[in-house]
Amino acid sequence: EGLDSSTVTTLDEVNVFADNLESVKGIVDTLKDQNYASYSVVSEMEQINTLFTIAKAGLILVGTIALIIASIGIYNTMTMAVTERAPDIGIMKAIGANPKTIKQIFLLESSYIGIIGAFIGTVVAYATSIVVNLVLPMILEMAFAEELPEGLKFSAIPWSLVVIAVVICLVVTIISGRGPAKRATQIDVLRAMRREI
């Protein structure tokens, strides 16, 4: 009160610096509550996170389709394996192999396919994550001419996600391999020995 309007200083822009990234969100929210226009890296990150969420939804859809295609491929591979090894299965049955053991052999083989697929997928995922964390910050810094906070990660793959992926791979491969494995136990010994299957 009592101040002359000529003595009041107005500022077009004020820079506020925070100690860490978590504090930036609180400062931005406070400024918005007081009707100040604000701009921060956090605002840009929220937009980027929205894009990532859309990308995740797309990747989940692609992943589901890939699982279906993979299960068909594994079923086909195991069916071919049973057909090609019919004489061997016939010999195993002729010398008294338990049908359960034959089934387990083919289920074990399909499980190996799942484990190898999960391993390759995990390596590719971690390599992609490292590339994203190296390249994306450089692109954003060049685009917005601002230095991003130190230690900022755009991609992180927790071990729990790797475990879930491995379990899904094993479940899909075992389910896909059950049909051909069951077929292996039903092969007729005489026809198999004559290579008629």
Contact map, one row per residue, 1 for C-alpha under 8 A:
11100000000000000000000000000000000000000000000000000000000000000000000000000000000000000000000000000000000000000000000000000000000000000000000000000000000000000000000000000000000000000000000000000
11110000000000000000000000000000000000000000000000000000000000000000000000000000000000000000000000000000000000000000000000000000000000000000000000000000000000000000000000000000000000000000000000000
11111011000000000000000000000000000000000000000000000000000000000000000000000000000000000000000000000000000000000000000000000000000000000000000000000000000000000000000000000000000000000000000000000
01111111000000000000000000000000000000000000000000000000000000000000000000000000000000000000000000000000000000000000000000000000000000000000000000000000000000000000000000000000000000000000000000000
00111111000000000000000000000000000000000000000000000000000000000000000000000000000000000000000000000000000000000000000000000000000000000000000000000000000000000000000000000000000000000000000000000
00011111100000000000000000000000000000000000000000000000000000000000000000000000000000000000000000000000000000000000000000000000000000000000000000000000000000000000000000000000000000000000000000000
00111111100000000000000000000000000000000000000000000000000000000000000000000000000000000000000000000000000000000000000000000000000000000000000000000000000000000000000000000000000000000000000000000
00111111110000000000000000000000000000000000000000000000000000000000000000000000000000000000000000000000000000000000000000000000000000000000000000000000000000000000000000000000000000000000000000000
00000111111000000000000000000000000000000000000000000000000000000000000000000000000000000000000000000000000000000000000000000000000000000000000000000000000000000000000000000000000000000000000000000
00000001111100000000000000000000000000000000000000000000000000000000000000000000000000000000000000000000000000000000000000000000000000000000000000000000000000000000000000000000000000000000000000000
00000000111111000000000000000000000000000000000000000000000000000000000000000000000000000000000000000000000000000000000000000000000000000000000000000000000000000000000000000000000000000000000000000
00000000011111000000000000000000000000000000000000000000000000000000000000000000000000000000000000000000000000000000000000000000000000000000000000000000000000000000000000000000000000000000000000000
00000000001111100000000000000000000000000000000000000000000000000000000000000000000000000000000000000000000000000000000000000000000000000000000000000000000000000000000000000000000000000000000000000
00000000001111110000000000000000000000000000000000000000000000000000000000000000000000000000000000000000000000000000000000000000000000000000000000000000000000000000000000000000000000000000000000000
00000000000011111000000000000000000000000000000000000000000000000000000000000000000000000000000000000000000000000000000000000000000000000000000000000000000000000000000000000000000000000000000000000
00000000000001111100000000000000000000000000000000000000000000000000000000000000000000000000000000000000000000000000000000000000000000000000000000000000000000000000000000000000000000000000000000000
00000000000000111110000000000000000000000000000000000000000000000000000000000000000000000000000000000000000000000000000000000000000000000000000000000000000000000000000000000000000000000000000000000
00000000000000011111101100000000000000000000000000000000000000000000000000000000000000000000000000000000000000000000000000000000000000000000000000000000000000000000000000000000000000000000000000000
00000000000000001111101000000000000000000000000000000000000000000000000000000000000000000000000000000000000000000000000000000000000000000000000000000000000000000000000000000000000000000000000000000
00000000000000000111111100000000000000000000000000000000000000000000000000000000000000000000000000000000000000000000000000000000000000000000000000001000000000000000000000000000000000000000000000000
00000000000000000111111110000000000000000100000000000000000000000000000000000000000000000000000000000000000000000000000000000000000000000000000000001000000000000000000000000000000000000000000000000
00000000000000000001111111000000000000000000000000000000000000000000000000000000000000000000000000000000000000000000000000000000000000000000000000000000000000000000000000000000000000000000000000000
00000000000000000111111111100000000000000000000000000000000000000000000000000000000000000000000000000000000000000000000000000000000000000000000000000000000000000000000000000000000000000000000000000
00000000000000000101111111110000000000010100000000000000000000000000000000000000000000000000000000000000000000000000000000000000000000000000000000000000000000000000000000000000000000000000000000000
00000000000000000000111111111000000000000100000000000000000000000000000000000000000000000000000000000000000000000000000000000000000000000000000000000000000000000000000000000000000000000000000000000
00000000000000000000011111111100000000000000000000000000000000000000000000000000000000000000000000000000000000000000000000000000000000000000000000000000000000000000000000000000000000000000000000000
00000000000000000000001111111110000000000000000000000000000000000000000000000000000000000000000000000000000000000000000000000000000000000000000000000000000000000000000000000000000000000000000000000
00000000000000000000000111111111000001110000000000000000000000000000000000000000000000000000000000000000000000000000000000000000000000000000000000000000000000000000000000000000000000000000000000000
00000000000000000000000011111111100000000000000000000000000000000000000000000000000000000000000000000000000000000000000000000000000000000000000000000000000000000000000000000000000000000000000000000
00000000000000000000000001111111110000000000000000000000000000000000000000000000000000000000000000000000000000000000000000000000000000000000000000000000000000000000000000000000000000000000000000000
00000000000000000000000000111111111111000000000000000000000000000000000000000000000000000000000000000000000000000000000000000000000000000000000000000000000000000000000000000000000000000000000000000
00000000000000000000000000011111111111000000000000000000000000000000000000000000000000000000000000000000000000000000000000000000000000000000000000000000000000000000000000000000000000000000000000000
00000000000000000000000000001111111100000000000000000000000000000000000000000000000000000000000000000000000000000000000000000000000000000000000000000000000000000000000000000000000000000000000000000
00000000000000000000000000000111111100000000000000000000000000000000000000000000000000000000000000000000000000000000000000000000000000000000000000000000000000000000000000000000000000000000000000000
00000000000000000000000000000011111110000000000000000000000000000000000000000000000000000000000000000000000000000000000000000000000000000000000000000000000000000000000000000000000000000000000000000
00000000000000000000000000000011111111000000000000000000000000000000000000000000000000000000000000000000000000000000000000000000000000000000000000000000000000000000000000000000000000000000000000000
00000000000000000000000000000011001111100000000000000000000000000000000000000000000000000000000000000000000000000000000000000000000000000000000000000000000000000000000000000000000000000000000000000
00000000000000000000000000010011000111110000000000000000000000000000000000000000000000000000000000000000000000000000000000000000000000000000000000000000000000000000000000000000000000000000000000000
00000000000000000000000000010000000011111010000000000000000000000000000000000000000000000000000000000000000000000000000000000000000000000000000000000000000000000000000000000000000000000000000000000
00000000000000000000000100010000000001111111000000000000000000000000000000000000000000000000000000000000000000000000000000000000000000000000000000000000000000000000000000000000000000000000000000000
00000000000000000000000000000000000000111111100000000000000000000000000000000000000000000000000000000000000000000000000000000000000000000000000000010000000000000000000000000000000000000000000000000
00000000000000000000100110000000000000011111110000000000000000000000000000000000000000000000000000000000000000000000000000000000000000000000000000000000000000000000000000000000000000000000000000000
00000000000000000000000000000000000000111111111000000000000000000000000000000000000000000000000000000000000000000000000000000000000000000000000000000000000000000000000000000000000000000000000000000
00000000000000000000000000000000000000011111111100000000000000000000000000000000000000000000000000000000000000000000000000000000000000000000000000000000000000000000000000000000000000000000000000000
00000000000000000000000000000000000000001111111110000000000000000000000000000000000000000000000000000000000000000000000000000000000000000000000000000000000000000000000000000000000000000000000000000
00000000000000000000000000000000000000000111111111000000000000000000000000000000000000000000000000000000000000000000000000000000000000000000000000000000000000000000000000000000000000000000000000000
00000000000000000000000000000000000000000011111111100000000000000000000000000000000000000000000000000000000000000000000000000000000000000000000000000000000000000000000000000000000000000000000000000
00000000000000000000000000000000000000000001111111110000000000000000000000000000000000000000000000000000000000000000000000000000000000000000000000000000000000000000000000000000000000000000000000000
00000000000000000000000000000000000000000000111111111000000000000000000000000000000000000000000000000000000000000000000000000000000000000000000000000000000000000000000000000000000000000000000000000
00000000000000000000000000000000000000000000011111111100000000000000000000000000000000000000000000000000000000000000000000000000000000000000000000000000000000000000000000000000000000000000000000000
00000000000000000000000000000000000000000000001111111110000000000000000000000000000000000000000000000000000000000000000000000000000000000000000000000000000000000000000000000000000000000000000000000
00000000000000000000000000000000000000000000000111111111000000000000000000000000000000000000000000000000000000000000000000000000000000000000000000000000000000000000000000000000000000000000000000000
00000000000000000000000000000000000000000000000011111111100000000000000000000000000000000000000000000000000000000000000000000000000000000000000000000000000000000000000000000000000000000000000000000
00000000000000000000000000000000000000000000000001111111110000000000000000000000000000000000000000000000000000000000000000000000000000000000000000000000000000000000000000000000000000000000000000000
00000000000000000000000000000000000000000000000000111111111000000000000000000000000000000000000000000000000000000000000000000000000000000000000000000000000000000000000000000000000000000000000000000
00000000000000000000000000000000000000000000000000011111111100000000000000000000000000000000000000000000000000000000000000000000000000000000000000000000000000000000000000000000000000000000000000000
00000000000000000000000000000000000000000000000000001111111110000000000000000000000000000000000000000000000000000000000000000000000000000000000000000000000000000000000000000000000000000000000000000
00000000000000000000000000000000000000000000000000000111111111000000000000000000000000000000000000000000000000000000000000000000000000000000000000000000000000000000000000000000000000000000000000000
00000000000000000000000000000000000000000000000000000011111111100000000000000000000000000000000000000000000000000000000000000000000000000000000000000000000000000000000000000000000000000000000000000
00000000000000000000000000000000000000000000000000000001111111110000000000000000000000000000000000000000000000000000000000000000000000000000000000000000000000000000000000000000000000000000000000000
00000000000000000000000000000000000000000000000000000000111111111000000000000000000000000000000000000000000000000000000000000000000000000000000000000000000000000000000000000000000000000000000000000
00000000000000000000000000000000000000000000000000000000011111111100000000000000000000000000000000000000000000000000000000000000000000000000000000000000000000000000000000000000000000000000000000000
00000000000000000000000000000000000000000000000000000000001111111110000000000000000000000000000000000000000000000000000000000000000000000000000000000000000000000000000000000000000000000000000000000
00000000000000000000000000000000000000000000000000000000000111111111000000000000000000000000000000000000000000000000000000000000000000000000000000000000000000000000000000000000000000000000000000000
00000000000000000000000000000000000000000000000000000000000011111111100000000000000000000000000000000000000000000000000000000000000000000000000000000000000000000000000000000000000000000000000000000
00000000000000000000000000000000000000000000000000000000000001111111110000000000000000000000000000000000000000000000000000000000000000000000000000000000000000000000000000000000000000000000000000000
00000000000000000000000000000000000000000000000000000000000000111111111000000000000000000000000000000000000000000000000000000000000000000000000000000000000000000000000000010000000000000000000000000
00000000000000000000000000000000000000000000000000000000000000011111111100000000000000000000000000000000000000000000000000000000000000000000000000000000000000000000000000000000000000000000000000000
00000000000000000000000000000000000000000000000000000000000000001111111110000000000000000000000000000000000000000000000000000000000000000000000000000000000000000000000000000000000000000000000000000
00000000000000000000000000000000000000000000000000000000000000000111111111000000000000000000000000000000000000000000000000000000000000000000000000000000000000000000000000000000000000000000000000000
00000000000000000000000000000000000000000000000000000000000000000011111111100000000000000000000000000000000000000000000000000000000000000000000000000000000000000000000000011001000000000000000000000
00000000000000000000000000000000000000000000000000000000000000000001111111110000000000000000000000000000000000000000000000000000000000000000000000000000000000000000000000000001000000000000000000000
00000000000000000000000000000000000000000000000000000000000000000000111111111000000000000000000000000000000000000000000000000000000000000000000000000000000000000000000000000000000000000000000000000
00000000000000000000000000000000000000000000000000000000000000000000011111111100000000000000000000000000000001000000000000000000000000000000000000000000000000000000000000001001100000000000000000000
00000000000000000000000000000000000000000000000000000000000000000000001111111110000000000000000000000000000000000000000000000000000000000000000000000000000000000000000000000001101100000000000000000
00000000000000000000000000000000000000000000000000000000000000000000000111111111000000000000000000000000000000000000000000000000000000000000000000000000000000000000000000000000000000000000000000000
00000000000000000000000000000000000000000000000000000000000000000000000011111111100000000000000000000000000000000000000000000000000000000000000000000000000000000000000000000000000000000000000000000
00000000000000000000000000000000000000000000000000000000000000000000000001111111110000000000000000000000010001000000000000000000000000000000000000000000000000000000000000000000100110000000000000000
00000000000000000000000000000000000000000000000000000000000000000000000000111111111000000000000000000000000000000000000000000000000000000000000000000000000000000000000000000000000100000000000000000
00000000000000000000000000000000000000000000000000000000000000000000000000011111111100000000000000000000000000000000000000000000000000000000000000000000000000000000000000000000000000000000000000000
00000000000000000000000000000000000000000000000000000000000000000000000000001111111110000000000000000000000000000000000000000000000000000000000000000000000000000000000000000000000000000000000000000
00000000000000000000000000000000000000000000000000000000000000000000000000000111111111000000000000000000000000000000000000000000000000000000000000000000000000000000000000000000000110110000000000000
00000000000000000000000000000000000000000000000000000000000000000000000000000011111111000000000000000000000000000000000000000000000000000000000000000000000000000000000000000000000000000000000000001
00000000000000000000000000000000000000000000000000000000000000000000000000000001111111100000000000000000000000000000000000000000000000000000000000000000000000000000000000000000000000000000000000000
00000000000000000000000000000000000000000000000000000000000000000000000000000000111111111000000000000000000000000000000000000000000000000000000000000000000000000000000000000000000000000000000000000
00000000000000000000000000000000000000000000000000000000000000000000000000000000011111111100000000000000000000000000000000000000000000000000000000000000000000000000000000000000000000010010000110101
00000000000000000000000000000000000000000000000000000000000000000000000000000000000111111110000000000000000000000000000000000000000000000000000000000000000000000000000000000000000000000000000111100
00000000000000000000000000000000000000000000000000000000000000000000000000000000000011111111000000000000000000000000000000000000000000000000000000000000000000000000000000000000000000000000000100000
00000000000000000000000000000000000000000000000000000000000000000000000000000000000011111111100000000100000000000000000000000000000000000000000000000000000000000000000000000000000000010010100100000
00000000000000000000000000000000000000000000000000000000000000000000000000000000000001111111110000000000000000000000000000000000000000000000000000000000000000000000000000000000000000000011110110000
00000000000000000000000000000000000000000000000000000000000000000000000000000000000000111111111000000000000000000000000000000000000000000000000000000000000000000000000000000000000000000000100010000
00000000000000000000000000000000000000000000000000000000000000000000000000000000000000011111111110000000000000000000000000000000000000000000000000000000000000000000000000000000000000000000000000000
00000000000000000000000000000000000000000000000000000000000000000000000000000000000000001111111111100000000000000000000000000000000000000000000000000000000000000000000000000000000000000000100000000
00000000000000000000000000000000000000000000000000000000000000000000000000000000000000000111111110000000000000000000000000000000000000000000000000000000000000000000000000000000000000000000100000000
00000000000000000000000000000000000000000000000000000000000000000000000000000000000000000011111110000000000000000000000000000000000000000000000000000000000000000000000000000000000000000000000000000
00000000000000000000000000000000000000000000000000000000000000000000000000000000000000000001111111000000000000000000000000000000000000000000000000000000000000000000000000000000000000000000000000000
00000000000000000000000000000000000000000000000000000000000000000000000000000000000000000001111111101100000000000000000000000000000000000000000000000000000000000000000000000000000000000000000000000
00000000000000000000000000000000000000000000000000000000000000000000000000000000000000000000100111111100000000000000000000000000000000000000000000000000000000000000000000000000000000000000000000000
00000000000000000000000000000000000000000000000000000000000000000000000000000000000000000000100011111110000000000000000000000000000000000000000000000000000000000000000000000000000000001000000000000
00000000000000000000000000000000000000000000000000000000000000000000000000000000000000000000000001111111000000000000000000000000000000000000000000000000000000000000000000000000000000001000000000000
00000000000000000000000000000000000000000000000000000000000000000000000000000000000000000000000011111111100000000000000000000000000000000000000000000000000000000000000000000000000000000000000000000
00000000000000000000000000000000000000000000000000000000000000000000000000000000000000001000000011111111110000000000000000000000000000000000000000000000000000000000000000000000000010011000000000000
00000000000000000000000000000000000000000000000000000000000000000000000000000000000000000000000000111111111000000000000000000000000000000000000000000000000000000000000000000000010011011000000000000
00000000000000000000000000000000000000000000000000000000000000000000000000000000000000000000000000011111111100000000000000000000000000000000000000000000000000000000000000000000000010000000000000000
00000000000000000000000000000000000000000000000000000000000000000000000000000000000000000000000000001111111110000000000000000000000000000000000000000000000000000000000000000000000000000000000000000
00000000000000000000000000000000000000000000000000000000000000000000000000000100000000000000000000000111111111000000000000000000000000000000000000000000000000000000000000000000100110000000000000000
00000000000000000000000000000000000000000000000000000000000000000000000000000000000000000000000000000011111111100000000000000000000000000000000000000000000000000000000000000100110010000000000000000
00000000000000000000000000000000000000000000000000000000000000000000000000000000000000000000000000000001111111110000000000000000000000000000000000000000000000000000000000000000000000000000000000000
00000000000000000000000000000000000000000000000000000000000000000000000000000000000000000000000000000000111111111000000000000000000000000000000000000000000000000000000000000000000000000000000000000
00000000000000000000000000000000000000000000000000000000000000000000000001000100000000000000000000000000011111111100000000000000000000000000000000000000000000000000000000001101100000000000000000000
00000000000000000000000000000000000000000000000000000000000000000000000000000000000000000000000000000000001111111110000000000000000000000000000000000000000000000000000001001100000000000000000000000
00000000000000000000000000000000000000000000000000000000000000000000000000000000000000000000000000000000000111111111000000000000000000000000000000000000000000000000000000000000000000000000000000000
00000000000000000000000000000000000000000000000000000000000000000000000000000000000000000000000000000000000011111111100000000000000000000000000000000000000000000000000000001000000000000000000000000
00000000000000000000000000000000000000000000000000000000000000000000000000000000000000000000000000000000000001111111110000000000000000000000000000000000000000000000010011011000000000000000000000000
00000000000000000000000000000000000000000000000000000000000000000000000000000000000000000000000000000000000000111111111000000000000000000000000000000000000000000000010011000000000000000000000000000
00000000000000000000000000000000000000000000000000000000000000000000000000000000000000000000000000000000000000011111111100000000000000000000000000000000000000000000000000000000000000000000000000000
00000000000000000000000000000000000000000000000000000000000000000000000000000000000000000000000000000000000000001111111110000000000000000000000000000000000000000000000010000000000000000000000000000
00000000000000000000000000000000000000000000000000000000000000000000000000000000000000000000000000000000000000000111111111000000000000000000000000000000000000000000110010000000000000000000000000000
00000000000000000000000000000000000000000000000000000000000000000000000000000000000000000000000000000000000000000011111111100000000000000000000000000000000000000000010000000000000000000000000000000
00000000000000000000000000000000000000000000000000000000000000000000000000000000000000000000000000000000000000000001111111110000000000000000000000000000000000000000000000000000000000000000000000000
00000000000000000000000000000000000000000000000000000000000000000000000000000000000000000000000000000000000000000000111111111000000000000000000000000000000000000000000000000000000000000000000000000
00000000000000000000000000000000000000000000000000000000000000000000000000000000000000000000000000000000000000000000011111111100000000000000000000000000000000000100000000000000000000000000000000000
00000000000000000000000000000000000000000000000000000000000000000000000000000000000000000000000000000000000000000000001111111110000000000000000000000000000000000000000000000000000000000000000000000
00000000000000000000000000000000000000000000000000000000000000000000000000000000000000000000000000000000000000000000000111111111000000000000000000000000000000000000000000000000000000000000000000000
00000000000000000000000000000000000000000000000000000000000000000000000000000000000000000000000000000000000000000000000011111111100000000000000000000000000000000000000000000000000000000000000000000
00000000000000000000000000000000000000000000000000000000000000000000000000000000000000000000000000000000000000000000000001111111110000000000000000000000000010000000000000000000000000000000000000000
00000000000000000000000000000000000000000000000000000000000000000000000000000000000000000000000000000000000000000000000000111111111000000000000000000000000000000000000000000000000000000000000000000
00000000000000000000000000000000000000000000000000000000000000000000000000000000000000000000000000000000000000000000000000011111111100000000000000000000000000000000000000000000000000000000000000000
00000000000000000000000000000000000000000000000000000000000000000000000000000000000000000000000000000000000000000000000000001111111110000000000000000000001110000000000000000000000000000000000000000
00000000000000000000000000000000000000000000000000000000000000000000000000000000000000000000000000000000000000000000000000000111111111000000000000000000001000000000000000000000000000000000000000000
00000000000000000000000000000000000000000000000000000000000000000000000000000000000000000000000000000000000000000000000000000011111111100000000000000000000000000000000000000000000000000000000000000
00000000000000000000000000000000000000000000000000000000000000000000000000000000000000000000000000000000000000000000000000000001111111110000000000000000011000000000000000000000000000000000000000000
00000000000000000000000000000000000000000000000000000000000000000000000000000000000000000000000000000000000000000000000000000000111111111000000000000000111000000000000000000000000000000000000000000
00000000000000000000000000000000000000000000000000000000000000000000000000000000000000000000000000000000000000000000000000000000011111111100000000000000000000000000000000000000000000000000000000000
00000000000000000000000000000000000000000000000000000000000000000000000000000000000000000000000000000000000000000000000000000000001111111110000000000000000000000000000000000000000000000000000000000
00000000000000000000000000000000000000000000000000000000000000000000000000000000000000000000000000000000000000000000000000000000000111111111000000000000010000000000000000000000000000000000000000000
00000000000000000000000000000000000000000000000000000000000000000000000000000000000000000000000000000000000000000000000000000000000011111111100000010000000000000000000000000000000000000000000000000
00000000000000000000000000000000000000000000000000000000000000000000000000000000000000000000000000000000000000000000000000000000000001111111110000000000000000000000000000000000000000000000000000000
00000000000000000000000000000000000000000000000000000000000000000000000000000000000000000000000000000000000000000000000000000000000000111111111000000000000000000000000000000000000000000000000000000
00000000000000000000000000000000000000000000000000000000000000000000000000000000000000000000000000000000000000000000000000000000000000011111111111000000000000000000000000000000000000000000000000000
00000000000000000000000000000000000000000000000000000000000000000000000000000000000000000000000000000000000000000000000000000000000000001111111111110000000000000000000000000000000000000000000000000
00000000000000000000000000000000000000000000000000000000000000000000000000000000000000000000000000000000000000000000000000000000000000000111111111000000000000000000000000000000000000000000000000000
00000000000000000000000000000000000000000000000000000000000000000000000000000000000000000000000000000000000000000000000000000000000000000011111110000000000000000000000000000000000000000000000000000
00000000000000000000000000000000000000000000000000000000000000000000000000000000000000000000000000000000000000000000000000000000000000000001111111000000000000000000000000000000000000000000000000000
00000000000000000000000000000000000000000000000000000000000000000000000000000000000000000000000000000000000000000000000000000000000000000001111111100000000000000000000000000000000000000000000000000
00000000000000000000000000000000000000000000000000000000000000000000000000000000000000000000000000000000000000000000000000000000000000000001110111110000000000000000000000000000000000000000000000000
00000000000000000000000000000000000000000000000000000000000000000000000000000000000000000000000000000000000000000000000000000000000000000000100011111000000000000000000000000000000000000000000000000
00000000000000000000000000000000000000001000000000000000000000000000000000000000000000000000000000000000000000000000000000000000000000001000100001111101000000000000000000000000000000000000000000000
00000000000000000001100000000000000000000000000000000000000000000000000000000000000000000000000000000000000000000000000000000000000000000000000000111111000000000000000000000000000000000000000000000
00000000000000000000000000000000000000000000000000000000000000000000000000000000000000000000000000000000000000000000000000000000000000000000000000011111000000000000000000000000000000000000000000000
00000000000000000000000000000000000000000000000000000000000000000000000000000000000000000000000000000000000000000000000000000000000000000000000000001111100000000000000000000000000000000000000000000
00000000000000000000000000000000000000000000000000000000000000000000000000000000000000000000000000000000000000000000000000000000000000000000000000011111110000000000000000000000000000000000000000000
00000000000000000000000000000000000000000000000000000000000000000000000000000000000000000000000000000000000000000000000000000000000010000000000000000011111100000000000000000000000000000000000000000
00000000000000000000000000000000000000000000000000000000000000000000000000000000000000000000000000000000000000000000000000000000000110010000000000000001111100000000000000000000000000000000000000000
00000000000000000000000000000000000000000000000000000000000000000000000000000000000000000000000000000000000000000000000000000000110110000000000000000000111110000000000000000000000000000000000000000
00000000000000000000000000000000000000000000000000000000000000000000000000000000000000000000000000000000000000000000000000000000100000000000000000000000111111000000000000000000000000000000000000000
00000000000000000000000000000000000000000000000000000000000000000000000000000000000000000000000000000000000000000000000000000100100000000000000000000000001111101100000000000000000000000000000000000
00000000000000000000000000000000000000000000000000000000000000000000000000000000000000000000000000000000000000000000000000000000000000000000000000000000000111111100000000000000000000000000000000000
00000000000000000000000000000000000000000000000000000000000000000000000000000000000000000000000000000000000000000000000000000000000000000000000000000000000011111110000000000000000000000000000000000
00000000000000000000000000000000000000000000000000000000000000000000000000000000000000000000000000000000000000000000000000000000000000000000000000000000000001111111000000000000000000000000000000000
00000000000000000000000000000000000000000000000000000000000000000000000000000000000000000000000000000000000000000000000000000000000000000000000000000000000011111111100000000000000000000000000000000
00000000000000000000000000000000000000000000000000000000000000000000000000000000000000000000000000000000000000000000000001000000000000000000000000000000000011111111110000000000000000000000000000000
00000000000000000000000000000000000000000000000000000000000000000000000000000000000000000000000000000000000000000000000000000000000000000000000000000000000000111111111000000000000000000000000000000
00000000000000000000000000000000000000000000000000000000000000000000000000000000000000000000000000000000000000000000000000000000000000000000000000000000000000011111111100000000000000000000000000000
00000000000000000000000000000000000000000000000000000000000000000000000000000000000000000000000000000000000000000000010000000000000000000000000000000000000000001111111110000000000000000000000000000
00000000000000000000000000000000000000000000000000000000000000000000000000000000000000000000000000000000000000000110011000000000000000000000000000000000000000000111111111000000000000000000000000000
00000000000000000000000000000000000000000000000000000000000000000000000000000000000000000000000000000000000000000000000000000000000000000000000000000000000000000011111111100000000000000000000000000
00000000000000000000000000000000000000000000000000000000000000000000000000000000000000000000000000000000000000000000000000000000000000000000000000000000000000000001111111110000000000000000000000000
00000000000000000000000000000000000000000000000000000000000000000000000000000000000000000000000000000000000000000110110000000000000000000000000000000000000000000000111111111000000000000000000000000
00000000000000000000000000000000000000000000000000000000000000000000000000000000000000000000000000000000000000100110000000000000000000000000000000000000000000000000011111111100000000000000000000000
00000000000000000000000000000000000000000000000000000000000000000000000000000000000000000000000000000000000000000000000000000000000000000000000000000000000000000000001111111110000000000000000000000
00000000000000000000000000000000000000000000000000000000000000000010001000000000000000000000000000000000000000000100000000000000000000000000000000000000000000000000000111111111000000000000000000000
00000000000000000000000000000000000000000000000000000000000000000000001001000000000000000000000000000000000001101100000000000000000000000000000000000000000000000000000011111111100000000000000000000
00000000000000000000000000000000000000000000000000000000000000000000000000000000000000000000000000000000001001100000000000000000000000000000000000000000000000000000000001111111110000000000000000000
00000000000000000000000000000000000000000000000000000000000000000000000000000000000000000000000000000000000000000000000000000000000000000000000000000000000000000000000000111111111000000000000000000
00000000000000000000000000000000000000000000000000000000000000000000001101100000000000000000000000000000000001000000000000000000000000000000000000000000000000000000000000011111111000000000000000000
00000000000000000000000000000000000000000000000000000000000000000000000001100100000000000000000000000000011001000000000000000000000000000000000000000000000000000000000000001111111110000000000000000
00000000000000000000000000000000000000000000000000000000000000000000000000000000000000000000000000000010001000000000000000000000000000000000000000000000000000000000000000000111111111000000000000000
00000000000000000000000000000000000000000000000000000000000000000000000000100000000000000000000000000000000000000000000000000000000000000000000000000000000000000000000000000011111111100000000000000
00000000000000000000000000000000000000000000000000000000000000000000000000100110010000000000000000000000010000000000000000000000000000000000000000000000000000000000000000000000111111110000000000000
00000000000000000000000000000000000000000000000000000000000000000000000000000100010000000000000000000111011000000000000000000000000000000000000000000000000000000000000000000000111111111000000000000
00000000000000000000000000000000000000000000000000000000000000000000000000000000000000000000000000000010000000000000000000000000000000000000000000000000000000000000000000000000011111111100000000000
00000000000000000000000000000000000000000000000000000000000000000000000000000000010000000000000000000000000000000000000000000000000000000000000000000000000000000000000000000000001111111110000000000
00000000000000000000000000000000000000000000000000000000000000000000000000000000010001001000000000000110000000000000000000000000000000000000000000000000000000000000000000000000000111111110000000000
00000000000000000000000000000000000000000000000000000000000000000000000000000000000000000000000000110110000000000000000000000000000000000000000000000000000000000000000000000000000011111110000000000
00000000000000000000000000000000000000000000000000000000000000000000000000000000000000000000000000000000000000000000000000000000000000000000000000000000000000000000000000000000000001111111000000000
00000000000000000000000000000000000000000000000000000000000000000000000000000000000001001100000000000000000000000000000000000000000000000000000000000000000000000000000000000000000000111111101100000
00000000000000000000000000000000000000000000000000000000000000000000000000000000000000000100000000000000000000000000000000000000000000000000000000000000000000000000000000000000000000000111111100000
00000000000000000000000000000000000000000000000000000000000000000000000000000000000000001110110000000000000000000000000000000000000000000000000000000000000000000000000000000000000000000011111110000
00000000000000000000000000000000000000000000000000000000000000000000000000000000000000000100000000000000000000000000000000000000000000000000000000000000000000000000000000000000000000000001111111000
00000000000000000000000000000000000000000000000000000000000000000000000000000000000000000000000000000000000000000000000000000000000000000000000000000000000000000000000000000000000000000011111111111
00000000000000000000000000000000000000000000000000000000000000000000000000000000000001111100000000000000000000000000000000000000000000000000000000000000000000000000000000000000000000000011111111111
00000000000000000000000000000000000000000000000000000000000000000000000000000000000001100110000000000000000000000000000000000000000000000000000000000000000000000000000000000000000000000000111111110
00000000000000000000000000000000000000000000000000000000000000000000000000000000000000100000000000000000000000000000000000000000000000000000000000000000000000000000000000000000000000000000011111110
00000000000000000000000000000000000000000000000000000000000000000000000000000000000001100000000000000000000000000000000000000000000000000000000000000000000000000000000000000000000000000000001111111
00000000000000000000000000000000000000000000000000000000000000000000000000000000000000000000000000000000000000000000000000000000000000000000000000000000000000000000000000000000000000000000001111111
00000000000000000000000000000000000000000000000000000000000000000000000000000000001001000000000000000000000000000000000000000000000000000000000000000000000000000000000000000000000000000000001100111
